[in-house]
Amino acid sequence: MLERLRIPLRAALLGALAGCGREAQSGAAPAAAAAQVAEGWKLLEGHGDRAGGPALALFVAARAVAPDDPLALAGEGIARTMGGDAAGGEPLLRAALAHEERLAPRHRLALTRYALANLLFDAGRGADAEPLFRSAAAAATTGAGRSAALVPVARIALDGGRLDDAGRALDEALAASPENEQAHYVRSTLLRRRGATAEAEHELRLHSLLASLEEASRRTPLDVEEVLRLRADLIAAWPECEVLRLARIRFLIEAGRFAPAQADAAALLESAGPSAPLAWLLARAHAGSGDLAAAGKARALALRLDPGAPAELEEQVIADWRRGGVGFSEEAAAKLREQWRRPAPKRE
């Protein structure tokens, strides 16, 4: 969600902002207020800017009962900032961050820091925003979130003429999420500043392909062939990036194209060697095709490479077997779960 906070102003959200005066709230029981906060965060995290108005209304209603609740403060501050109400959002975000220990789960702390940093950055206060962006990156729980917070760090450094700092921030951002299109765009700017024109054009090409991929992935109905074409173009443009190959295999599986996914995964295993993420994808592809023996072997490889892998990955394999439908039954799935049951980790 970090990358969704920088959005154009929306009339619908502005209307919600204008209609959310606290004096109009009738109040609710504390339990109801907690439920409103939970639902508001669910909307923000699940739908981003598309749910800004309804989320804002929930947070405002909750704060009529619990005005100092840090999660309500943070949620309202984020929603107001998303809608362009920087003056209303900043004090709420600062108040929430005064109680960081209560902004849980941890990704909500990252989002709150990012929202305040983004607000300061838009106001031209890059020096104040940079440490907040860095702290948001440190608190992020996903590679995409960490990457989204590091790109503005690079932009601030670039604007200040600190080219080496910008380069380091971009290296970190792309290591965390190679598909961050904005990171490639900023890197192209950095390379031009350094006189590396050819490399800058290459980064701009990656940025363009990733932007097209994001747009294609949002269309309804999804054009699977277009997405696959763009992913093939990306791999051709950046062949050394294994993450792009894994992403294409994952997309094939999610599109129900298990045989091509299996072939691509096996080819990557042969050329690049084993890794836990690749082994899990191979297990999913085999399961989707109904080959449980091969899926079991791939799962065993994945667990040798990463013994602490969460059980959700095995459930994903079973879910793909269910989607593929070959030889699947819930009874057979239950037996497989029992067969795959791992001993509980030893407590020290």
C-alpha positions as CSV (number, residue, x, y, z in Angstrom):
1,M,0.0,0.0,0.0
2,L,2.9,2.4,0.4
3,E,3.1,3.1,-3.3
4,R,-0.6,3.9,-3.3
5,L,-0.4,6.9,-1.1
6,R,1.0,9.3,-3.8
7,I,-2.3,9.8,-5.8
8,P,-4.0,12.6,-7.5
9,L,-6.8,14.5,-5.7
10,R,-10.2,12.9,-6.1
11,A,-13.5,14.8,-5.9
12,A,-15.3,11.9,-4.1
13,L,-12.7,11.8,-1.4
14,L,-12.7,15.6,-1.0
15,G,-16.4,15.4,-0.5
16,A,-16.0,12.8,2.2
17,L,-13.4,15.1,3.8
18,A,-15.7,18.0,3.8
19,G,-18.5,16.0,5.3
20,C,-16.6,14.5,8.2
21,G,-16.9,17.1,10.9
22,R,-16.6,15.5,14.3
23,E,-19.5,17.5,15.7
24,A,-21.8,15.6,13.4
25,Q,-21.0,12.2,15.0
26,S,-23.4,10.8,17.5
27,G,-20.8,8.5,19.1
28,A,-20.7,4.8,19.6
29,A,-19.7,2.3,22.3
30,P,-16.0,1.6,22.7
31,A,-16.4,-1.9,21.2
32,A,-18.1,-0.4,18.2
33,A,-15.3,2.2,17.9
34,A,-12.7,-0.6,17.8
35,A,-14.7,-2.4,15.1
36,Q,-14.8,0.8,13.1
37,V,-11.1,1.3,13.3
38,A,-10.5,-2.3,12.3
39,E,-12.9,-2.0,9.3
40,G,-11.3,1.3,8.3
41,W,-7.8,-0.2,8.2
42,K,-9.2,-3.2,6.3
43,L,-10.5,-0.8,3.6
44,L,-7.2,1.2,3.4
45,E,-5.1,-2.0,3.2
46,G,-7.4,-3.8,0.8
47,H,-8.4,-1.0,-1.6
48,G,-6.1,1.9,-1.0
49,D,-7.3,5.2,-2.5
50,R,-10.5,3.6,-3.8
51,A,-11.8,3.3,-0.3
52,G,-10.4,6.5,1.2
53,G,-13.7,8.2,1.7
54,P,-15.5,5.3,3.5
55,A,-12.4,4.6,5.6
56,L,-12.1,8.2,6.6
57,A,-15.8,8.2,7.8
58,L,-15.1,5.2,9.9
59,F,-12.0,6.6,11.6
60,V,-13.8,9.9,12.3
61,A,-16.7,8.1,13.9
62,A,-14.4,6.0,16.0
63,R,-12.5,9.0,17.2
64,A,-15.7,10.6,18.4
65,V,-15.6,7.9,21.1
66,A,-11.8,7.2,21.4
67,P,-10.2,10.5,20.2
68,D,-6.6,9.4,21.2
69,D,-6.6,5.9,19.8
70,P,-3.3,5.7,17.9
71,L,-4.6,3.4,15.2
72,A,-7.6,5.7,14.6
73,L,-5.4,8.7,14.5
74,A,-3.1,7.1,12.0
75,G,-5.9,5.8,9.9
76,E,-7.6,9.2,9.7
77,G,-4.3,10.9,9.1
78,I,-3.5,8.6,6.2
79,A,-7.0,8.9,4.7
80,R,-6.9,12.7,4.9
81,T,-3.4,12.8,3.4
82,M,-4.6,10.6,0.5
83,G,-7.4,13.0,-0.2
84,G,-5.1,16.0,-0.2
85,D,-5.9,17.4,3.2
86,A,-2.2,17.8,4.4
87,A,-3.1,20.4,7.0
88,G,-5.6,18.0,8.6
89,G,-3.5,14.9,8.2
90,E,-0.1,16.1,9.6
91,P,-1.1,16.6,13.3
92,L,-3.0,13.3,13.3
93,L,0.0,11.4,12.0
94,R,2.3,13.0,14.4
95,A,0.0,12.2,17.3
96,A,-0.2,8.6,16.2
97,L,3.6,8.3,15.9
98,A,4.0,9.6,19.5
99,H,2.7,6.1,20.4
100,E,4.5,3.9,17.9
101,E,4.4,0.9,20.1
102,R,0.6,0.7,19.6
103,L,0.7,0.9,15.8
104,A,0.4,-2.8,15.3
105,P,0.8,-4.9,13.1
106,R,4.2,-3.5,12.2
107,H,3.3,-2.6,8.6
108,R,0.8,0.0,10.0
109,L,3.7,1.7,11.7
110,A,5.5,1.7,8.3
111,L,2.5,3.2,6.5
112,T,2.1,5.9,9.1
113,R,5.7,6.9,8.9
114,Y,5.5,6.9,5.1
115,A,2.3,9.0,5.0
116,L,3.9,11.7,7.1
117,A,7.2,11.6,5.2
118,N,5.2,11.8,1.9
119,L,3.3,14.8,3.2
120,L,6.6,16.6,4.2
121,F,8.2,15.7,0.8
122,D,5.3,17.2,-1.1
123,A,5.7,20.3,0.9
124,G,9.3,20.7,-0.1
125,R,10.7,19.6,3.3
126,G,12.9,16.8,2.0
127,A,15.4,17.1,4.8
128,D,12.6,16.4,7.3
129,A,11.1,13.7,5.2
130,E,14.2,11.6,4.5
131,P,14.7,10.1,8.0
132,L,11.0,9.3,8.1
133,F,11.2,7.5,4.8
134,R,14.2,5.5,6.0
135,S,12.4,4.6,9.2
136,A,9.3,3.5,7.1
137,A,11.6,1.3,5.0
138,A,13.0,-0.2,8.2
139,A,9.6,-1.0,9.5
140,A,8.2,-2.4,6.2
141,T,7.2,-6.0,6.3
142,T,7.5,-6.7,2.6
143,G,10.1,-6.1,-0.1
144,A,7.7,-3.9,-2.1
145,G,7.0,-1.8,1.0
146,R,10.6,-1.3,1.8
147,S,11.4,-0.5,-1.9
148,A,8.5,2.1,-2.1
149,A,9.9,3.9,1.0
150,L,13.5,4.0,-0.3
151,V,12.8,5.5,-3.8
152,P,11.9,8.9,-2.3
153,V,15.1,8.7,-0.2
154,A,17.0,8.4,-3.5
155,R,15.0,11.3,-5.0
156,I,15.8,13.6,-2.1
157,A,19.5,12.6,-2.3
158,L,19.5,13.2,-6.1
159,D,17.8,16.6,-5.7
160,G,20.5,17.5,-3.2
161,G,23.4,16.5,-5.5
162,R,24.3,13.4,-3.3
163,L,24.6,11.0,-6.2
164,D,26.3,8.3,-4.3
165,D,23.7,8.3,-1.6
166,A,21.0,8.2,-4.3
167,G,22.7,5.2,-5.9
168,R,22.9,3.3,-2.6
169,A,19.2,3.9,-1.9
170,L,18.2,2.7,-5.4
171,D,20.4,-0.4,-5.0
172,E,18.6,-1.2,-1.8
173,A,15.2,-0.4,-3.3
174,L,15.7,-2.7,-6.4
175,A,17.2,-5.5,-4.3
176,A,14.0,-5.4,-2.2
177,S,11.7,-5.2,-5.2
178,P,13.2,-5.4,-8.7
179,E,9.7,-4.6,-10.2
180,N,9.5,-1.2,-8.7
181,E,9.0,0.9,-11.8
182,Q,9.7,4.2,-10.0
183,A,13.1,3.0,-8.8
184,H,14.1,2.3,-12.4
185,Y,12.9,5.8,-13.5
186,V,14.9,7.5,-10.8
187,R,17.9,5.4,-11.6
188,S,17.7,6.5,-15.2
189,T,17.8,10.1,-14.0
190,L,20.8,9.3,-11.8
191,L,22.6,7.6,-14.7
192,R,22.0,10.6,-17.0
193,R,23.4,12.9,-14.3
194,R,26.5,10.7,-14.3
195,G,26.8,10.7,-18.1
196,A,25.9,7.0,-18.6
197,T,23.4,7.5,-21.4
198,A,23.1,3.9,-22.6
199,E,22.5,2.6,-19.1
200,A,20.0,5.3,-18.5
201,E,18.0,4.3,-21.6
202,H,18.0,0.7,-20.4
203,E,16.5,1.7,-17.0
204,L,13.9,3.9,-18.8
205,R,13.0,0.9,-20.9
206,L,12.5,-1.2,-17.8
207,H,10.4,1.5,-16.3
208,S,8.2,1.7,-19.4
209,L,7.7,-2.1,-19.5
210,L,6.9,-2.3,-15.8
211,A,4.4,0.6,-16.1
212,S,2.7,-1.2,-19.0
213,L,2.6,-4.4,-17.1
214,E,1.0,-2.7,-14.1
215,E,-1.6,-1.2,-16.3
216,A,-2.3,-4.5,-18.1
217,S,-2.6,-6.3,-14.8
218,R,-5.3,-4.0,-13.6
219,R,-7.5,-4.4,-16.7
220,T,-10.8,-6.3,-16.4
221,P,-11.1,-8.8,-17.9
222,L,-7.4,-9.7,-17.7
223,D,-5.6,-10.3,-21.0
224,V,-3.4,-13.2,-20.0
225,E,-1.5,-13.2,-23.3
226,E,-0.7,-9.5,-23.0
227,V,0.7,-9.9,-19.5
228,L,2.8,-12.9,-20.6
229,R,4.1,-10.9,-23.6
230,L,5.1,-8.0,-21.3
231,R,6.7,-10.4,-18.9
232,A,8.7,-12.0,-21.7
233,D,9.8,-8.6,-22.9
234,L,11.0,-7.8,-19.3
235,I,13.0,-11.0,-19.1
236,A,14.6,-10.2,-22.5
237,A,15.5,-6.7,-21.3
238,W,16.9,-7.9,-18.0
239,P,17.8,-11.5,-18.4
240,E,20.0,-11.7,-15.3
241,C,17.1,-10.9,-12.9
242,E,15.8,-14.2,-11.6
243,V,13.0,-12.5,-9.8
244,L,11.4,-11.6,-13.1
245,R,11.5,-15.3,-14.2
246,L,10.0,-16.4,-10.9
247,A,7.2,-13.8,-11.3
248,R,6.4,-15.1,-14.8
249,I,6.1,-18.7,-13.5
250,R,3.9,-17.5,-10.7
251,F,1.6,-15.7,-13.1
252,L,1.4,-18.8,-15.3
253,I,0.3,-20.8,-12.2
254,E,-2.2,-18.2,-11.1
255,A,-3.6,-18.2,-14.7
256,G,-4.1,-22.0,-14.5
257,R,-1.4,-22.7,-17.1
258,F,0.3,-25.4,-15.1
259,A,2.2,-27.2,-17.9
260,P,4.0,-24.1,-19.2
261,A,4.7,-23.1,-15.6
262,Q,6.2,-26.5,-14.9
263,A,8.4,-26.3,-18.0
264,D,9.6,-22.8,-17.2
265,A,10.4,-23.8,-13.6
266,A,12.3,-26.9,-14.6
267,A,14.3,-24.9,-17.1
268,L,15.2,-22.3,-14.5
269,L,16.1,-25.0,-12.1
270,E,18.5,-26.4,-14.7
271,S,20.1,-23.1,-15.6
272,A,20.2,-21.2,-12.3
273,G,20.2,-24.0,-9.7
274,P,17.8,-24.6,-6.9
275,S,16.2,-22.0,-4.6
276,A,13.4,-22.4,-2.2
277,P,11.0,-20.0,-4.0
278,L,11.6,-21.8,-7.3
279,A,11.1,-25.2,-5.7
280,W,7.7,-24.1,-4.2
281,L,6.6,-22.9,-7.6
282,L,7.6,-26.1,-9.2
283,A,5.6,-28.0,-6.5
284,R,2.6,-25.8,-7.3
285,A,2.9,-26.4,-11.0
286,H,3.2,-30.1,-10.6
287,A,0.2,-30.2,-8.2
288,G,-1.9,-28.2,-10.6
289,S,-1.2,-30.8,-13.3
290,G,-2.1,-33.6,-10.9
291,D,1.4,-35.0,-10.5
292,L,1.5,-35.3,-6.7
293,A,4.6,-37.4,-6.6
294,A,6.6,-34.7,-8.4
295,A,5.0,-32.0,-6.3
296,G,6.1,-33.9,-3.2
297,K,9.7,-34.1,-4.5
298,A,9.7,-30.4,-5.2
299,R,8.3,-29.7,-1.7
300,A,11.0,-31.8,-0.1
301,L,13.6,-29.8,-2.0
302,A,12.1,-26.6,-0.9
303,L,12.1,-27.7,2.7
304,R,15.8,-28.8,2.5
305,L,16.6,-25.3,1.3
306,D,14.3,-23.6,3.8
307,P,13.3,-25.8,6.7
308,G,11.4,-23.1,8.4
309,A,9.0,-22.4,5.5
310,P,5.5,-21.7,6.7
311,A,2.8,-24.3,6.3
312,E,0.8,-21.8,4.1
313,L,3.1,-22.7,1.3
314,E,2.0,-26.3,1.4
315,E,-1.6,-25.1,1.5
316,Q,-0.9,-23.2,-1.7
317,V,0.3,-26.4,-3.3
318,I,-2.9,-28.1,-2.3
319,A,-5.0,-25.2,-3.5
320,D,-3.4,-25.5,-6.9
321,W,-4.1,-29.2,-7.0
322,R,-7.7,-28.3,-6.2
323,R,-7.8,-25.7,-9.0
324,G,-6.2,-28.2,-11.5
325,G,-8.8,-30.8,-10.5
326,V,-6.8,-33.8,-11.7
327,G,-7.4,-36.6,-9.1
328,F,-8.4,-34.1,-6.5
329,S,-10.8,-34.7,-3.6
330,E,-11.1,-33.1,-0.2
331,E,-10.5,-36.5,1.3
332,A,-7.3,-37.0,-0.7
333,A,-6.2,-33.4,0.3
334,A,-6.7,-34.3,4.0
335,K,-4.6,-37.4,3.6
336,L,-1.9,-35.4,1.9
337,R,-1.9,-32.8,4.7
338,E,-1.4,-35.6,7.2
339,Q,1.4,-37.1,5.1
340,W,3.1,-33.7,4.9
341,R,2.6,-32.9,8.5
342,R,5.8,-31.5,10.0
343,P,6.9,-31.9,13.7
344,A,6.5,-28.7,15.7
345,P,9.7,-26.8,16.1
346,K,11.6,-27.4,19.3
347,R,11.5,-24.7,21.9
348,E,14.8,-23.6,23.3
